[in-house]
Amino acid sequence: MSQLKREDLAHDPLWVARRLLGCELRSSHPEGDVRIRLVEVEAYRGGDDPASHCYRGMTQRNAVMFGPAGHLYVYFVYGMHFCINVVCTENGTPGAVLLRGGEVLEGTELARRRRPAVRKDAQLASGPARLAGVLGITGEHNGIDLTAPDSPVRLFAGTDVDEDDVRTGPRVGVATAVDLPWRSWIDGSPSVSPYRRGGRRRSRDQA
């Protein structure tokens, strides 16, 4: 299974989001390794996407989203959780894909210890906060290169997903651009997170 290269991710976030379904994310840590298969993602652009962290330009917080592609954008939400995004597009043009749901393929025991309140294994990485949690990803991982062979978090090609098994719909919990069908998921996967429509207040659960 091949590790993704930077050029594989230097494209429009909508294209990359579809590309990431079925890919595998591997996290290496002194506690052990965890490997997940991505089953749900959301695309976020920059200046033309009012739900994006980059809509109003570059800040110290969102600078990673401006490239280069292949890096990890990690942010803290609700004072409790981390969420992780794969940076994409050409260098200097902001864009990223939020990783919303995954199936744990390796390191299930460690994933359970990291998310002890989750009752079902299929839901260990269901939702962006759980996904980051089972992989042991924190703010210290912000900006790391997913395409580097020695990176503690690496992204691999995984298995192809048939188009008939892919569904698209509105993003979860965003306060603006609520009806854009920029969330993609693998139909039938028990690790896809529940849909929660936004629109009333700004959510911090997006890139």
VEXLOFI-684644 format. One line per field, with one value per atom (N, C-alpha, C): residue in one letter; x, y, z. Coordinates in Angstrom, 3 decimals. Layout:
BEGIN
type = (A | ...)
px = (X | ...)
py = (Y | ...)
pz = (Z | ...)
END
This chain:
BEGIN
type = (M | M | M | S | S | S | Q | Q | Q | L | L | L | K | K | K | R | R | R | E | E | E | D | D | D | L | L | L | A | A | A | H | H | H | D | D | D | P | P | P | L | L | L | W | W | W | V | V | V | A | A | A | R | R | R | R | R | R | L | L | L | L | L | L | G | G | G | C | C | C | E | E | E | L | L | L | R | R | R | S | S | S | S | S | S | H | H | H | P | P | P | E | E | E | G | G | G | D | D | D | V | V | V | R | R | R | I | I | I | R | R | R | L | L | L | V | V | V | E | E | E | V | V | V | E | E | E | A | A | A | Y | Y | Y | R | R | R | G | G | G | G | G | G | D | D | D | D | D | D | P | P | P | A | A | A | S | S | S | H | H | H | C | C | C | Y | Y | Y | R | R | R | G | G | G | M | M | M | T | T | T | Q | Q | Q | R | R | R | N | N | N | A | A | A | V | V | V | M | M | M | F | F | F | G | G | G | P | P | P | A | A | A | G | G | G | H | H | H | L | L | L | Y | Y | Y | V | V | V | Y | Y | Y | F | F | F | V | V | V | Y | Y | Y | G | G | G | M | M | M | H | H | H | F | F | F | C | C | C | I | I | I | N | N | N | V | V | V | V | V | V | C | C | C | T | T | T | E | E | E | N | N | N | G | G | G | T | T | T | P | P | P | G | G | G | A | A | A | V | V | V | L | L | L | L | L | L | R | R | R | G | G | G | G | G | G | E | E | E | V | V | V | L | L | L | E | E | E | G | G | G | T | T | T | E | E | E | L | L | L | A | A | A | R | R | R | R | R | R | R | R | R | R | R | R | P | P | P | A | A | A | V | V | V | R | R | R | K | K | K | D | D | D | A | A | A | Q | Q | Q | L | L | L | A | A | A | S | S | S | G | G | G | P | P | P | A | A | A | R | R | R | L | L | L | A | A | A | G | G | G | V | V | V | L | L | L | G | G | G | I | I | I | T | T | T | G | G | G | E | E | E | H | H | H | N | N | N | G | G | G | I | I | I | D | D | D | L | L | L | T | T | T | A | A | A | P | P | P | D | D | D | S | S | S | P | P | P | V | V | V | R | R | R | L | L | L | F | F | F | A | A | A | G | G | G | T | T | T | D | D | D | V | V | V | D | D | D | E | E | E | D | D | D | D | D | D | V | V | V | R | R | R | T | T | T | G | G | G | P | P | P | R | R | R | V | V | V | G | G | G | V | V | V | A | A | A | T | T | T | A | A | A | V | V | V | D | D | D | L | L | L | P | P | P | W | W | W | R | R | R | S | S | S | W | W | W | I | I | I | D | D | D | G | G | G | S | S | S | P | P | P | S | S | S | V | V | V | S | S | S | P | P | P | Y | Y | Y | R | R | R | R | R | R | G | G | G | G | G | G | R | R | R | R | R | R | R | R | R | S | S | S | R | R | R | D | D | D | Q | Q | Q | A | A | A)
px = (0.847 | 0.000 | 0.879 | 0.661 | 1.563 | 1.129 | 2.116 | 1.862 | 1.559 | 0.549 | 0.189 | 1.299 | 1.436 | 2.429 | 1.757 | 2.583 | 2.043 | 1.209 | 1.688 | 0.957 | -0.398 | -0.581 | -1.875 | -2.934 | -2.476 | -3.383 | -3.462 | -2.639 | -2.603 | -3.685 | -4.945 | -6.091 | -7.209 | -8.286 | -9.461 | -9.948 | -10.351 | -10.800 | -11.934 | -12.837 | -13.926 | -13.392 | -12.403 | -11.793 | -11.021 | -10.276 | -9.476 | -10.368 | -11.493 | -12.406 | -12.851 | -13.229 | -13.622 | -12.443 | -11.270 | -10.065 | -9.726 | -10.017 | -9.636 | -10.518 | -11.730 | -12.589 | -11.928 | -11.808 | -11.156 | -9.669 | -9.086 | -7.668 | -7.456 | -6.210 | -5.880 | -4.960 | -5.245 | -4.434 | -3.798 | -2.486 | -1.753 | -1.029 | -1.213 | -0.589 | 0.353 | 1.611 | 2.607 | 2.901 | 2.914 | 3.065 | 3.764 | 4.498 | 5.104 | 4.114 | 2.837 | 1.813 | 1.488 | 1.695 | 1.339 | 0.851 | 0.510 | 0.040 | -1.465 | -2.107 | -3.525 | -3.666 | -4.470 | -4.702 | -6.200 | -6.660 | -8.089 | -8.301 | -9.481 | -9.919 | -10.933 | -10.689 | -11.558 | -12.869 | -13.977 | -15.302 | -16.183 | -15.721 | -16.526 | -15.602 | -15.821 | -14.979 | -15.834 | -15.279 | -15.942 | -14.924 | -15.312 | -14.429 | -14.663 | -13.557 | -13.616 | -12.645 | -13.154 | -12.313 | -11.836 | -11.487 | -10.957 | -11.822 | -11.411 | -12.099 | -13.500 | -13.861 | -15.220 | -16.086 | -15.628 | -16.363 | -16.527 | -17.689 | -17.879 | -17.855 | -17.919 | -17.835 | -16.396 | -15.454 | -14.051 | -13.346 | -12.373 | -11.542 | -10.735 | -10.562 | -9.743 | -10.558 | -11.818 | -12.689 | -12.249 | -11.737 | -11.332 | -9.819 | -9.136 | -7.705 | -6.852 | -5.556 | -4.608 | -4.445 | -4.403 | -4.111 | -3.058 | -2.596 | -1.636 | -2.255 | -3.546 | -4.217 | -4.347 | -4.731 | -5.074 | -3.968 | -2.778 | -1.708 | -1.381 | -1.500 | -1.178 | -2.077 | -3.310 | -4.260 | -3.874 | -2.906 | -2.475 | -1.372 | -1.074 | -0.148 | 1.250 | 2.062 | 1.783 | 0.833 | 0.319 | -0.602 | 0.096 | -0.728 | -0.200 | 0.117 | -0.059 | 0.190 | -1.118 | -0.961 | -2.101 | -2.452 | -3.721 | -4.223 | -5.061 | -4.597 | -5.260 | -5.744 | -6.999 | -7.494 | -8.315 | -8.446 | -9.131 | -10.555 | -11.517 | -12.915 | -13.632 | -14.454 | -15.265 | -14.435 | -13.147 | -12.289 | -12.119 | -12.421 | -12.415 | -11.723 | -11.893 | -11.498 | -10.616 | -9.859 | -9.106 | -9.810 | -9.714 | -10.207 | -9.057 | -9.050 | -7.913 | -8.369 | -7.535 | -7.815 | -6.579 | -6.802 | -5.728 | -5.694 | -4.568 | -4.424 | -4.270 | -4.939 | -4.868 | -4.733 | -4.996 | -4.867 | -3.403 | -3.197 | -1.854 | -1.339 | -0.029 | 0.584 | 0.163 | -0.320 | -0.766 | -2.262 | -2.944 | -4.406 | -4.996 | -5.765 | -6.225 | -7.290 | -7.228 | -8.229 | -7.836 | -8.819 | -8.539 | -9.760 | -9.538 | -10.619 | -10.656 | -11.782 | -11.980 | -12.256 | -11.548 | -11.746 | -12.797 | -13.962 | -15.106 | -15.317 | -14.957 | -15.260 | -14.332 | -14.017 | -13.155 | -13.456 | -13.038 | -13.152 | -11.784 | -11.696 | -10.425 | -10.056 | -8.899 | -8.431 | -7.340 | -6.629 | -5.503 | -5.378 | -5.018 | -4.866 | -6.166 | -7.096 | -8.426 | -8.346 | -7.493 | -7.388 | -6.909 | -5.913 | -5.426 | -6.500 | -7.231 | -8.322 | -9.382 | -9.671 | -10.656 | -10.170 | -8.885 | -8.342 | -8.395 | -8.218 | -8.237 | -9.650 | -10.632 | -12.030 | -12.879 | -12.679 | -13.341 | -14.855 | -15.387 | -16.832 | -17.592 | -16.894 | -17.549 | -17.844 | -19.089 | -19.511 | -19.249 | -19.396 | -19.253 | -17.969 | -17.246 | -15.990 | -16.203 | -17.353 | -17.620 | -17.720 | -17.945 | -18.112 | -16.900 | -15.804 | -14.614 | -14.088 | -14.158 | -13.666 | -14.794 | -16.009 | -17.178 | -17.369 | -17.029 | -17.041 | -15.620 | -15.409 | -14.048 | -13.268 | -13.926 | -13.218 | -12.790 | -13.660 | -13.314 | -12.184 | -12.252 | -11.233 | -9.862 | -9.775 | -8.502 | -8.069 | -9.035 | -8.718 | -8.129 | -8.722 | -8.221 | -6.832 | -6.521 | -5.197 | -4.163 | -4.614 | -3.698 | -3.182 | -3.948 | -3.524 | -3.940 | -2.986 | -3.226 | -2.708 | -2.748 | -2.264 | -0.800 | -0.035 | 1.383 | 1.598 | 0.568 | 0.678 | 0.327 | -0.091 | -0.460 | 0.734 | 0.524 | 1.563 | 2.453 | 2.304 | 3.180 | 2.863 | 3.850 | 3.752 | 3.287 | 2.060 | 1.505 | 2.193 | 2.906 | 3.535 | 4.979 | 5.532 | 6.912 | 6.977 | 7.926 | 8.019 | 8.229 | 8.862 | 9.143 | 8.167 | 7.064 | 6.077 | 5.354 | 5.015 | 4.254 | 2.822 | 2.326 | 0.999 | 1.172 | 0.752 | 0.964 | -0.338 | -0.456 | -1.667 | -1.350 | -2.153 | -1.918 | -3.116 | -2.843 | -3.858 | -5.077 | -4.920 | -6.064 | -6.700 | -7.978 | -8.711 | -9.653 | -9.879 | -10.805 | -12.234 | -13.003 | -14.408 | -15.254 | -16.179 | -17.035 | -17.929 | -18.118 | -18.950 | -20.367 | -20.870 | -22.228 | -22.340 | -21.201 | -21.209 | -20.942 | -20.773 | -20.466 | -21.724 | -21.936 | -23.040 | -22.486 | -23.232 | -22.844 | -24.032 | -23.736 | -24.793 | -24.223 | -25.072 | -24.611 | -23.603 | -22.747 | -21.780 | -22.480 | -21.814 | -22.434 | -22.184 | -23.266 | -23.162 | -22.638 | -22.451 | -21.935 | -23.040 | -22.623 | -23.605 | -23.920 | -23.032 | -23.238 | -22.972 | -23.463 | -23.334 | -23.805 | -24.942 | -25.399 | -25.881 | -26.244 | -26.821 | -25.840 | -24.620 | -23.641 | -23.363 | -23.458 | -23.268 | -21.790 | -21.033 | -19.581 | -19.116 | -20.051 | -19.695 | -19.860 | -18.890 | -18.938 | -18.729 | -19.424 | -19.268 | -19.534 | -19.070 | -19.290 | -20.608 | -21.530 | -22.863 | -22.794 | -23.504 | -23.587 | -22.537 | -21.528 | -20.511 | -21.090 | -20.943 | -21.460 | -20.632 | -19.510 | -18.641 | -18.905 | -19.885 | -20.287 | -21.019 | -20.677 | -21.244 | -22.675 | -23.476 | -24.839 | -24.841 | -25.823 | -25.928 | -26.610 | -26.020 | -26.598 | -26.580 | -27.724 | -27.803 | -27.426 | -26.675 | -26.301 | -27.212 | -26.738 | -27.476 | -27.842 | -27.884 | -28.299 | -27.127 | -26.028 | -24.875 | -23.623 | -22.532 | -21.301 | -20.755 | -20.485 | -19.855 | -18.355 | -17.606 | -16.155 | -15.730 | -16.695 | -16.400 | -16.244 | -15.448 | -15.179 | -13.842 | -13.309 | -11.984 | -12.092)
py = (-1.195 | 0.000 | 1.240 | 2.147 | 3.276 | 4.493 | 5.204 | 6.452 | 7.536 | 8.362 | 9.412 | 10.453 | 11.026 | 12.059 | 13.425 | 14.456 | 15.809 | 16.137 | 15.676 | 15.972 | 15.268 | 14.213 | 13.538 | 14.399 | 15.360 | 16.154 | 17.616 | 18.032 | 19.433 | 19.713 | 19.537 | 19.713 | 20.387 | 20.680 | 21.274 | 20.388 | 20.990 | 20.198 | 19.226 | 19.578 | 18.670 | 17.400 | 17.553 | 16.394 | 15.562 | 16.220 | 15.507 | 14.774 | 15.385 | 14.735 | 13.373 | 13.336 | 12.045 | 11.084 | 11.607 | 10.779 | 10.148 | 10.827 | 10.342 | 9.205 | 9.071 | 7.982 | 6.638 | 5.802 | 4.513 | 4.541 | 5.744 | 5.845 | 5.501 | 5.214 | 4.834 | 5.853 | 6.170 | 7.072 | 6.253 | 6.348 | 5.568 | 6.503 | 6.264 | 7.074 | 6.198 | 6.634 | 5.915 | 6.708 | 6.001 | 6.635 | 5.648 | 6.113 | 5.171 | 4.181 | 4.591 | 3.676 | 2.554 | 2.799 | 1.822 | 2.526 | 1.738 | 2.261 | 2.067 | 3.026 | 2.920 | 3.211 | 2.386 | 2.562 | 2.610 | 3.610 | 3.731 | 3.878 | 3.473 | 3.663 | 4.796 | 5.801 | 6.978 | 6.667 | 7.001 | 6.724 | 7.966 | 9.097 | 10.323 | 11.535 | 12.472 | 13.666 | 14.868 | 16.072 | 17.306 | 18.232 | 18.830 | 19.750 | 21.188 | 21.937 | 23.361 | 24.111 | 25.143 | 25.988 | 27.196 | 28.279 | 29.440 | 30.664 | 31.600 | 32.878 | 32.804 | 31.705 | 31.574 | 30.644 | 30.314 | 29.397 | 30.043 | 30.659 | 31.366 | 30.461 | 29.135 | 28.220 | 27.842 | 28.305 | 27.929 | 28.853 | 28.317 | 29.129 | 30.167 | 29.971 | 30.863 | 31.903 | 31.981 | 32.861 | 34.319 | 34.738 | 36.134 | 36.331 | 35.350 | 35.501 | 34.744 | 34.901 | 34.149 | 34.746 | 33.864 | 34.230 | 33.251 | 33.503 | 32.579 | 31.194 | 31.166 | 29.887 | 29.063 | 29.713 | 28.939 | 28.900 | 29.396 | 29.525 | 28.209 | 27.102 | 25.792 | 25.497 | 25.997 | 25.715 | 26.342 | 27.257 | 27.909 | 27.129 | 25.942 | 25.059 | 25.071 | 24.159 | 23.257 | 22.123 | 21.465 | 20.348 | 19.196 | 18.362 | 17.168 | 17.335 | 18.542 | 18.767 | 18.621 | 18.470 | 18.288 | 19.617 | 20.009 | 21.193 | 20.716 | 21.024 | 20.583 | 21.813 | 21.778 | 22.884 | 22.348 | 23.185 | 22.841 | 23.369 | 22.576 | 22.959 | 22.809 | 23.806 | 23.796 | 23.659 | 23.962 | 23.844 | 22.421 | 21.441 | 20.040 | 19.089 | 19.305 | 18.304 | 18.899 | 17.999 | 18.359 | 17.803 | 18.531 | 18.072 | 18.160 | 17.249 | 17.190 | 17.300 | 17.958 | 18.214 | 17.935 | 17.482 | 17.311 | 18.545 | 19.244 | 20.442 | 20.026 | 20.753 | 20.433 | 21.728 | 21.689 | 22.778 | 23.129 | 24.097 | 24.573 | 25.449 | 25.491 | 26.277 | 27.743 | 28.313 | 29.697 | 29.862 | 28.834 | 28.861 | 27.999 | 28.568 | 27.802 | 26.771 | 25.657 | 24.612 | 23.398 | 22.667 | 21.476 | 20.578 | 19.351 | 18.378 | 17.918 | 18.152 | 17.701 | 16.203 | 15.474 | 14.038 | 13.795 | 13.286 | 13.178 | 11.782 | 10.745 | 9.404 | 8.360 | 7.343 | 6.273 | 4.958 | 3.888 | 2.546 | 2.127 | 1.707 | 1.294 | -0.086 | -0.167 | -1.423 | -2.075 | -1.293 | -1.792 | -0.924 | -1.552 | -0.807 | -0.562 | -1.492 | -1.305 | -1.162 | -1.954 | -1.881 | -0.503 | 0.029 | 1.371 | 2.411 | 2.242 | 3.165 | 3.152 | 1.982 | 1.891 | 2.621 | 2.502 | 3.189 | 4.703 | 5.149 | 6.582 | 7.151 | 6.333 | 6.772 | 5.791 | 5.744 | 4.724 | 4.859 | 6.032 | 6.222 | 5.671 | 5.344 | 4.825 | 3.346 | 2.959 | 1.587 | 0.619 | 1.064 | 0.170 | 0.471 | -0.574 | -0.384 | 0.358 | 0.134 | 0.786 | 2.299 | 2.776 | 4.210 | 4.864 | 4.119 | 4.664 | 5.902 | 5.911 | 7.054 | 7.689 | 7.617 | 8.204 | 9.624 | 10.584 | 11.986 | 12.517 | 13.792 | 14.326 | 14.313 | 14.554 | 14.555 | 13.140 | 12.174 | 10.791 | 10.304 | 10.677 | 10.246 | 10.757 | 12.027 | 12.573 | 11.910 | 11.637 | 11.050 | 9.651 | 8.790 | 7.419 | 7.374 | 8.361 | 8.422 | 9.092 | 9.652 | 10.314 | 11.639 | 12.284 | 13.538 | 14.726 | 15.626 | 16.830 | 18.039 | 19.188 | 20.397 | 20.337 | 19.473 | 19.325 | 18.771 | 18.141 | 17.571 | 18.570 | 19.760 | 20.737 | 21.039 | 20.921 | 21.244 | 20.090 | 18.903 | 17.799 | 17.359 | 16.758 | 16.367 | 14.914 | 14.705 | 13.365 | 12.552 | 13.220 | 12.530 | 12.119 | 12.528 | 12.187 | 10.749 | 9.948 | 8.545 | 8.376 | 9.368 | 9.253 | 10.035 | 10.482 | 11.259 | 10.370 | 10.899 | 10.103 | 9.826 | 10.573 | 10.325 | 10.323 | 9.234 | 9.087 | 8.687 | 9.087 | 8.853 | 7.925 | 6.844 | 5.825 | 5.696 | 5.165 | 5.112 | 4.281 | 3.203 | 2.395 | 1.664 | 1.381 | 0.633 | 1.550 | 1.238 | 2.031 | 1.845 | 2.907 | 2.883 | 3.099 | 2.193 | 2.290 | 3.524 | 4.188 | 5.393 | 5.125 | 3.927 | 3.595 | 3.561 | 3.469 | 3.397 | 4.745 | 5.795 | 7.116 | 7.978 | 8.657 | 9.589 | 10.975 | 11.995 | 13.373 | 14.102 | 15.118 | 15.897 | 17.105 | 17.878 | 19.088 | 18.764 | 19.740 | 19.592 | 19.671 | 19.181 | 19.050 | 20.292 | 20.872 | 21.897 | 23.247 | 23.505 | 24.813 | 25.860 | 27.119 | 28.188 | 28.906 | 28.781 | 29.410 | 28.384 | 28.685 | 27.747 | 26.358 | 26.333 | 25.107 | 24.033 | 24.410 | 23.434 | 22.926 | 23.387 | 22.887 | 21.409 | 20.561 | 19.117 | 18.734 | 19.277 | 19.097 | 18.085 | 17.331 | 16.194 | 14.919 | 14.023 | 12.752 | 11.609 | 10.496 | 9.347 | 8.053 | 6.963 | 5.637 | 5.094 | 4.880 | 4.431 | 3.086 | 2.971 | 1.714 | 1.522 | 2.375 | 2.230 | 2.642 | 1.795 | 2.152 | 3.228 | 3.621 | 4.624 | 6.036 | 6.195 | 7.528 | 8.225 | 9.469 | 10.187 | 10.642 | 10.864 | 11.353 | 12.754 | 13.028 | 14.350 | 15.319 | 16.497 | 17.574 | 18.848 | 19.336 | 20.535 | 21.771 | 22.666 | 23.923 | 25.044 | 26.281 | 27.420 | 28.444 | 28.057 | 29.015 | 29.787 | 29.090 | 29.756 | 29.165 | 29.882 | 29.418 | 28.254 | 27.176 | 26.024 | 26.105 | 25.612 | 25.546 | 24.162 | 23.352 | 21.988 | 21.928 | 22.858 | 22.826 | 23.475 | 23.220 | 23.769 | 25.191)
pz = (0.000 | 0.000 | 0.000 | -0.933 | -1.119 | -0.312 | 0.218 | 0.920 | -0.101 | 0.184 | -0.753 | -0.846 | -2.030 | -2.276 | -2.284 | -2.186 | -2.136 | -3.369 | -4.534 | -5.770 | -5.828 | -5.044 | -4.988 | -4.296 | -3.506 | -2.672 | -3.089 | -4.038 | -4.466 | -5.499 | -5.088 | -5.971 | -5.199 | -5.884 | -5.254 | -4.101 | -2.969 | -1.827 | -2.141 | -3.053 | -3.398 | -4.052 | -4.915 | -5.567 | -4.558 | -3.689 | -2.691 | -1.702 | -1.330 | -0.391 | -0.918 | -2.185 | -2.783 | -2.827 | -3.117 | -3.205 | -1.863 | -0.779 | 0.550 | 1.059 | 0.537 | 0.991 | 0.665 | 1.679 | 1.513 | 1.810 | 1.910 | 2.249 | 3.724 | 4.069 | 5.443 | 6.082 | 7.331 | 8.128 | 9.246 | 9.371 | 10.365 | 11.323 | 12.601 | 13.634 | 14.449 | 14.584 | 15.375 | 16.639 | 17.774 | 19.078 | 20.002 | 21.027 | 21.982 | 22.580 | 22.695 | 23.217 | 22.238 | 20.957 | 19.931 | 18.672 | 17.676 | 16.393 | 16.250 | 15.588 | 15.253 | 13.768 | 13.099 | 11.663 | 11.415 | 10.670 | 10.373 | 8.870 | 8.427 | 7.042 | 7.026 | 6.204 | 6.168 | 5.458 | 6.108 | 5.538 | 5.449 | 6.008 | 5.953 | 6.002 | 5.090 | 5.000 | 4.603 | 4.807 | 4.388 | 3.735 | 2.624 | 1.906 | 2.353 | 2.497 | 2.826 | 1.927 | 1.287 | 0.453 | 1.270 | 0.603 | 1.309 | 1.166 | 0.297 | 0.178 | -0.366 | -1.040 | -1.573 | -0.730 | 0.470 | 1.347 | 2.721 | 2.995 | 4.268 | 5.493 | 5.307 | 6.441 | 6.773 | 5.965 | 6.153 | 7.135 | 7.854 | 8.739 | 7.957 | 6.653 | 5.829 | 5.072 | 5.327 | 4.545 | 4.610 | 5.746 | 5.920 | 5.813 | 5.284 | 5.071 | 6.064 | 5.918 | 6.727 | 8.119 | 9.117 | 10.494 | 11.016 | 12.219 | 12.812 | 12.975 | 13.268 | 13.500 | 12.227 | 11.118 | 9.914 | 8.872 | 9.189 | 8.196 | 7.506 | 8.223 | 7.630 | 6.439 | 6.455 | 5.384 | 4.050 | 4.074 | 2.846 | 2.133 | 2.604 | 1.923 | 2.510 | 1.991 | 0.870 | 1.234 | 0.203 | 0.404 | 1.127 | 1.760 | 2.405 | 3.870 | 4.394 | 5.815 | 6.607 | 7.899 | 8.788 | 9.445 | 9.344 | 10.027 | 11.202 | 12.417 | 13.642 | 14.400 | 14.854 | 15.666 | 16.835 | 17.861 | 19.097 | 19.032 | 19.454 | 19.337 | 20.675 | 21.005 | 22.224 | 23.493 | 23.434 | 24.602 | 25.082 | 24.216 | 24.646 | 23.676 | 22.370 | 21.380 | 20.285 | 19.654 | 18.465 | 17.232 | 16.126 | 14.836 | 13.840 | 12.862 | 11.951 | 10.502 | 9.716 | 8.313 | 7.476 | 6.263 | 5.291 | 4.402 | 4.391 | 3.562 | 2.098 | 1.213 | -0.212 | -1.016 | -2.282 | -3.257 | -3.510 | -4.422 | -4.727 | -3.591 | -3.435 | -2.374 | -2.486 | -1.373 | -1.346 | -1.488 | -1.941 | -2.064 | -0.956 | -0.027 | 1.125 | 0.777 | 1.462 | 1.317 | 2.119 | 2.607 | 3.399 | 3.420 | 3.843 | 3.983 | 5.431 | 6.087 | 7.461 | 7.466 | 8.324 | 8.454 | 9.528 | 9.093 | 10.003 | 10.576 | 9.844 | 10.340 | 9.758 | 10.576 | 10.104 | 10.806 | 10.179 | 10.750 | 11.273 | 12.524 | 13.105 | 12.564 | 11.913 | 11.324 | 12.155 | 12.922 | 13.725 | 14.959 | 16.087 | 17.329 | 18.054 | 17.924 | 18.536 | 20.047 | 20.697 | 22.165 | 22.608 | 21.912 | 22.235 | 21.962 | 20.861 | 20.548 | 21.639 | 22.174 | 23.272 | 24.508 | 24.820 | 25.998 | 25.817 | 24.591 | 24.334 | 24.312 | 23.970 | 23.935 | 24.750 | 26.066 | 26.891 | 26.980 | 26.697 | 26.811 | 25.617 | 24.532 | 23.328 | 23.517 | 23.323 | 23.616 | 22.479 | 21.239 | 20.095 | 19.336 | 18.956 | 18.226 | 16.915 | 16.262 | 14.982 | 15.125 | 16.354 | 16.576 | 17.237 | 17.370 | 18.020 | 17.308 | 15.984 | 15.204 | 14.403 | 14.915 | 14.253 | 14.752 | 13.924 | 14.313 | 14.385 | 14.055 | 13.960 | 15.265 | 16.399 | 17.677 | 18.066 | 17.863 | 18.165 | 17.264 | 15.988 | 15.041 | 15.474 | 15.809 | 16.282 | 17.581 | 18.454 | 19.747 | 19.653 | 18.828 | 18.741 | 18.103 | 17.265 | 16.644 | 17.551 | 18.668 | 19.591 | 19.069 | 18.197 | 17.588 | 18.456 | 18.707 | 19.495 | 18.719 | 19.359 | 18.718 | 18.341 | 18.997 | 18.674 | 17.274 | 16.713 | 15.376 | 14.275 | 14.646 | 13.631 | 12.725 | 11.414 | 10.453 | 10.037 | 10.643 | 10.250 | 8.817 | 8.192 | 6.786 | 6.683 | 6.225 | 6.095 | 5.004 | 4.111 | 2.990 | 3.279 | 4.416 | 4.768 | 5.289 | 4.836 | 5.265 | 6.771 | 7.429 | 8.855 | 9.719 | 9.134 | 9.886 | 10.898 | 12.087 | 13.063 | 12.632 | 11.656 | 11.078 | 9.561 | 8.925 | 7.486 | 6.807 | 5.548 | 4.769 | 3.609 | 3.488 | 2.475 | 1.539 | 0.349 | -0.700 | -0.304 | 0.408 | 0.810 | -0.352 | -0.222 | -1.236 | -2.000 | -3.273 | -4.080 | -3.579 | -3.670 | -3.271 | -4.511 | -4.774 | -5.950 | -5.853 | -6.978 | -6.998 | -6.512 | -6.734 | -6.287 | -4.772 | -4.088 | -2.625 | -1.962 | -2.764 | -2.226 | -2.206 | -1.089 | -0.957 | -0.628 | -1.006 | -0.692 | -0.091 | 0.708 | 1.325 | 2.034 | 2.721 | 3.409 | 4.508 | 4.771 | 5.849 | 7.203 | 8.220 | 9.540 | 10.391 | 10.906 | 11.931 | 11.512 | 10.218 | 9.809 | 9.897 | 10.116 | 10.278 | 8.980 | 7.997 | 6.702 | 5.612 | 4.402 | 3.276 | 3.700 | 4.363 | 5.017 | 4.047 | 2.836 | 1.921 | 0.859 | 0.882 | -0.084 | 0.181 | -0.825 | -0.611 | -0.625 | 0.313 | 0.332 | 1.372 | 1.919 | 2.781 | 1.960 | 2.054 | 1.329 | 2.307 | 2.071 | 2.961 | 2.201 | 2.800 | 2.233 | 2.773 | 1.889 | 2.276 | 2.989 | 4.097 | 4.822 | 5.892 | 5.953 | 6.992 | 8.343 | 9.364 | 10.690 | 11.381 | 10.765 | 11.373 | 10.858 | 9.985 | 9.539 | 10.690 | 10.947 | 12.087 | 11.802 | 12.844 | 12.646 | 12.047 | 11.208 | 10.589 | 11.538 | 11.656 | 12.468 | 11.646 | 11.285 | 10.445 | 11.244 | 10.621 | 11.252 | 10.785 | 10.929 | 10.439 | 11.485 | 12.748 | 13.772 | 14.366 | 14.606 | 15.173 | 14.544 | 14.613 | 14.007 | 14.797 | 14.116 | 14.742 | 14.549 | 15.516 | 15.378 | 14.901 | 14.524 | 14.099 | 12.586 | 12.048 | 10.612 | 10.340 | 9.166 | 8.839 | 8.298)
END
